[in-house]
Each structure stands twice: as structure tokens, then as C-alpha cells.
């Protein structure tokens, strides 16, 4: 008769570590809320870091370089907007995906965060942890695909046909100059492999100096 032995705790831990999918930083000042998301993420194979204020979270981002940040806007010491601005301004962290934690009744804050470079948002009490996990998986998948492919940055010259019309349609009040740095912005193109029959790209304006997307 064959006897099967259950794996030891050390073996279970080793098996879990082998399956790690990446590191997620949860920046949230409510301990219970952090615990819920930590449990869901760890069960799915992610390493989880936690911070209950913006200053601690920013220091963790710089030292640990997480693969994705779940960022609450209402953090103490440094709020979510200040942390997001630091993430997008630093060459070391500018490409880290960020999902915003918001509460109902904050549409302006969500809009502002997305304009500052947040990749996505979730509303507390509206999205389940599993739905947020799905957002994380999709975002990391897109980020990995983007990192594995070439992107292209080009300048738009105003004497080119259609440049003035594009400027007007997009409401670029300063033309193709960065509103913050007053430097001419570039258009960054990313291959879109989800579409067939030709070459398709997603595009965004990026300031070559502050690296902010517009």
C-alpha cells in the first residue's frame, strides 16, 4: 500500500513562492481593508506589501519597486495625489501601473487621478476584491506586453496637414506644448495586437521632460 505524506509547512511555503506572480503594494490607511485585499492577492500567488500612509508608501515604492500599486486617495501625511505625482515624475517609478481606490461621490477626484497618470480606478464598496484582482491581472498583462514590444515617439509639426485640426479637437490650449514644462510634447504609439487587418496603435501625448501623459 502506498502512503502519501502531506507537505510540511516549509514545503507549502516553498511551493507558494515558486508560483509568485509579482509584487503588489497596497497603500490604504484602513487596516481591515488592507487585510481583505492582502488575503485575496496572496491566495492568488502575489507578494503583498502594505503602507498606511503616503510617505511610507512612497519610500516602499522607491526601495521595493512593486509591479503594481493600489493607491487610496485619502492617505495621511502624503495624500494619493501627491504620491501619484511622485510616481509619474521619477524615472525609477514612472512605468509602475497604479490603480486608484476611490469612494462613491468622488468623480472629480477620479478624473483628476486618471489625468495625472493613474491606469485605472476602483470604487470602494462597489467592486468586489475579485473584480479588483481581475483588473490587476489585465493591467499587468497589458504592461508586460507593452514592455516586450517597441513603442514609437514622434513630434507633430503644426505645418503638417491636420495638425491644427487635431489641436482644436483635443482642446490643447497651448498647442503641442506641455502645460507644465512648456516643452513640445511627443506622441507615443504602442502596437495594438488585439486588432487585425493592418497596423493598429494606441497613442498618447507625453512630455519628454516631465514624462507626464496627456
N, C-alpha and C positions, 0 to 999 in steps of 0.2 A: 504494500500500500504506500502510495506516495503521500508525503506530508508537506504541506505548503506553510511556510512561516510568513507571518505578516511583517512588512518592512518596519524597521526601527524608526524612531522619530528623526534620527540623524539622516537615515536613508530617504525618508519622506521629504525632509528639508532639502536634501541634495537634488532630488527629482524635481522639486518645485523650482529651484534655482536654475536648473537646466532649461526650464521652459519659459524663463522670464522674457517678456515681450518688449520691455522698455521701462523707463522710469517716469512716473507722473508726480508732479508737485501739486499738492492741494493747499492753496492759500485761502484760509477761511478761519474766522475768529470763533465760530461756534464748534465746540469740541464734538458734540453729538453728530453734527452734520458731517464733520471730517471723518468720524468713525464709520458712518454708513458708507461713504464713498470709498474709504480705505478698504473696508471688508470686500466690497464688490470688485474693486480693482485687483486686490491681491488674489482673490479666488480665481480671477481670470488670467493670472500669470504676470501681473505688472509689479514692479517695485514701486513703493509709495513713499514719498517724502511729505512732511507736513510743516506748515508755518501758520501761526495765529496772528501775525501782524505783517505789515508790508516791508518793514525793514529787515526782519528775519528772513522773509521770503526772498527778497532781493539778494541778500547775502548767500542764501542757499542756491539760487539760480546761478550766481557767479561761480560758486565753488563746485557745485554738483552737475551743472549743465543738464537738467532734466530734458526728456524728449518732448514733454508737453506740460503746460501749466493750466490748472483750473484756478481761476482768479476771481475772488469776491471783490466787488467794487467798494464795499463799505468796510475796509480794513482800518485798524488803528495805526498810528504813527505815520506810515505812508499809505495813502488810500490806493485803490486799484488803478485809478487813472495814472497816478504818479509812477507806480510800478510798471504799468504797461508802457509808459513813455520811456522809462529807463531801458526796458527790454528792447524796444524798437530802435533806440538810439545807439546802443552798444553793438559794435561789430561782433563781439563774442556771443551775443544772445539774440540778435535781430531776427534770426530764422526760426526761433523756437515757437511752435504753434501755441496759441493762447485761446482758451475757451472761457468766456465771462460767466460768472454766477450773478444773476440779477434777481430782483423781486418784482412782483406784479406792480404796475404803476410807474415803472422807470423806463419808458420807451425812449426818452431823450438821452438817458444815460447809455442805453444800449447802442443807440445810433452814434453817439459820440465815441464810444469804445471801438465800434467797428471802423469808424473813420480814422481812429488812431492806430489801427493795425491789428485789432483782435480778429481771430479767424472765425469764431462762432460764439454763440451765447446759449445759455440755458436758464430758464426761469425756475427759481426755487418753488417747490410745491406743485409745479405743473409738469415737469419732466421727471420720470422715474430714474433712479440710478442706472437701470439697464438701458434706458434710452440715451442717457449721457454716455454710457460705455460705448454704445453704437456710434455716437458722434466722434468719440475719441478714436475708435478703430478706423473709421472712414478718413478722419483728418490725418492720422499717422500714415495711413496707406497712401493718401494723396501726396503727403510730404515726402515719403520715401521715393515715390515715383518721380516727383519733381527733382529730387536730389540726384536721381540716376539719369536724368535727361538734360540736354542742353537748353538753356534759355538764351534769349537774344535781347539786347538793349539797343534801341535806336533813338536818334533825335528826330523830332518833327520840325521841319523847316516851314516857316509861315508862308513862304512863296510857293510852296507846293500846292497843287490843286486840292481843294477840300480841307486844307488845314484850318482856314479861318472858319469854315462852317462847323468843323468838329469843335473848335474852341468855343463857339457860340452855343452849340448844342449841349456841351458838357458844363457850361457856365463857368469857365475858367476866367475869373475876373482879372488875373494878372497874366493872361496869355499862358504860355507854357513855362512860366517861371514858378518855382516852388514858393508857396505863400509864406513859408517860414524863413527860408535861406536866400530867396531871391535868385536862385540858381536855375538854369534851364533844366527842366525835367526830361527824363528819358522814358520811352515806352518799353516796358519789358514784356516779352512774349514767351509763353510757356506752351509746349506742344500739348494738344488735346487729343489723346489717343482713343477717347470714347466715341469719336465721330469718324465716319468713313468717307470715301469718295472725295479725296483731296487732302490738302494740308490745312488743319484747323489749329487755331491757337487761342488761348485765353490771354488777356492783356491787362496791364495796369500801368499807370504813371508812377515813376519812382524818382525821388530826388537823389542824385548821385552823391550829395554831400551828407544830408541827414538820414538818408535811406528810408524816409517815410513813403509809404504807398499812398496814392490818391486815386 
